[in-house]
Amino acid sequence: MGFSADAAAGKAAWLGNVLEMDDVHRTAILHPGPVVWPAVLGLGGDRIDEALDAGVRGYEAMIAIGAMLDGRHYAFWHNTATAGGFGAAATAAFRLGANEAQLVSALGLAGSVTGGFWQMRHEPVMAKQWHLAHAMRTGSEAARQAVAGVTGPRFILEGPQGLFAATCDAPKPLELRDAWRIGEVSFKPWGACRHAHPAIDAALELKARGALAGKVTVSTYRDALVFCDRPDPQSVIDAKFSLQHAVAIVMERGAPQLADFEPDAIAALAGARALVTVVEGDDFTHDYPAHFGAAVSTEMGSIVLSDARGDPERPLSEAGVIDKARALMAWGGIDAGAAEEAINIVLRGERVSDITALLEDWL
C-alpha cells in the first residue's frame, strides 16, 4: 500500500499536534513540523537527502511567511493554518520538480484559500489538529495542480485583496537570512501549549530549590495570558492551555508527564491550581515573541527565565529528543521494541520508504 497524502499523511499531520508536543517557531508563532514532514513523506520517493531538502525548504517558506503576520492577525487567525499551506506547497513543489513559475503558482494557489480561526480555543473541539491536516493537504494539492499547469495569483500576500490586506494591520517585512530558519525552531519537552512552557521551566527550577510551595505568582507575556489563563480547566485541551494547571503539576508532581493533563489529574490538582495567580509582566511582553519568558515567585524565592527549555538558546540534547519520541510512542500504544526500531531507522536515515512503511503499519 502506498503512503497517501489523502490518508496516512493527513492522519500523521493531524496527530502531530494532538498532544501539543509539536515544534514551534517563536516569531512566526507556528508549528511547522506536523505540516511539512507529512507533506514530505506523502509524496513518496526514497532518497533521504531529497526528502530532507524538501522539508528544509518547506520550513523556510512557512516560517518566513508566518513571521510577516502581525499581532492583529494572530489575535484571530491560527498562524499554523495560515502559513502552513505555503509550507506544504513549497515542500511538494520541490519534490515534484517544479520550476520557478510553477512554484509561484503553487504558493499562490495555497495562499488563496489559507487561514483558520482561533474560535476553536473557546470550545472543546479538535479543529486545531484538523487545520494542520488541511494545510498539508491543500498545499500539497496546490503544488500538484501548479505542476499540471494550473496558475495561481502571484501577489497573494501583498495584493490589494490579498492575505495582508484582509487579515493584518501592519504586516512585517520579509526577512531573508544567511542561515536556514529551520535552525530557529524550538522543541517542546512538555505536552502543553508552548505559552505555558516558560512558567513550567521556572517552576521546575524553583521546586529544585525547595521554594515552590504556598501561593504562587506567575508573571509572563500578554499572549500567554490570552491563551493560557484558565484557572478551572474542564477538559484535556483546557488543561494543556492552563498556566495554573501547568504550575500545579510541577508543585505536586514535578516534571509534567502526558498523563498529568488527563481528567483524573485535572480533578486531583484543583487545590494546587487555586494557589496559582497569573499576571502580565511588561518586560516579558516587550521581549515577546523573540523570547518566551516568565517568572515564578513564592514567599521563598523567585526564578526568572527569558527563554524556555527547547529554544535555540536552551536546546534539548539529542538524548532529550529521543526520550520525547519514546514517550510519545509509548502513549500511542507502540511497544518498546517497535519504538526502538523506529528510532534506529530515523537515526540511520537510509531510505524514506523505511519510515513510511512504519507509518503505514501504525496508522
Salt bridges, closest charged atoms under 4 A:
GLU20 OE2 - LYS128 NZ 2.97
GLU20 OE1 - LYS188 NZ 3.43
ASP22 OD1 - HIS31 ND1 3.65
ASP22 OD1 - LYS188 NZ 3.40
ASP49 OD2 - ARG47 NH2 2.54
GLU50 OE2 - ARG47 NH1 3.29
ASP53 OD1 - ARG57 NE 2.98
GLU141 OE1 - ARG144 NH1 3.47
GLU175 OE1 - ARG177 NH2 2.53
GLU184 OE1 - HIS25 NE2 2.64
GLU184 OE2 - ARG177 NH1 2.79
GLU184 OE1 - ARG181 NE 3.20
ASP201 OD2 - ARG314 NH1 3.65
GLU205 OE2 - ARG314 NH2 3.70
ASP238 OD1 - ARG230 NH1 2.62
ASP260 OD1 - ARG253 NH1 2.78
GLU280 OE2 - ARG222 NH2 3.12
ASP287 OD1 - HIS286 ND1 3.15
ASP307 OD1 - ARG26 NH1 3.03
ASP307 OD1 - HIS291 ND1 2.64
ASP311 OD2 - ARG26 NH1 3.42
ASP311 OD1 - ARG194 NH2 2.69
GLU313 OE1 - ARG26 NH1 2.96
ASP323 OD1 - ARG326 NH1 3.00
GLU340 OE2 - ARG326 NE 2.57
GLU350 OE2 - ARG348 NE 3.67
ASP354 OD1 - ARG351 NH2 2.74
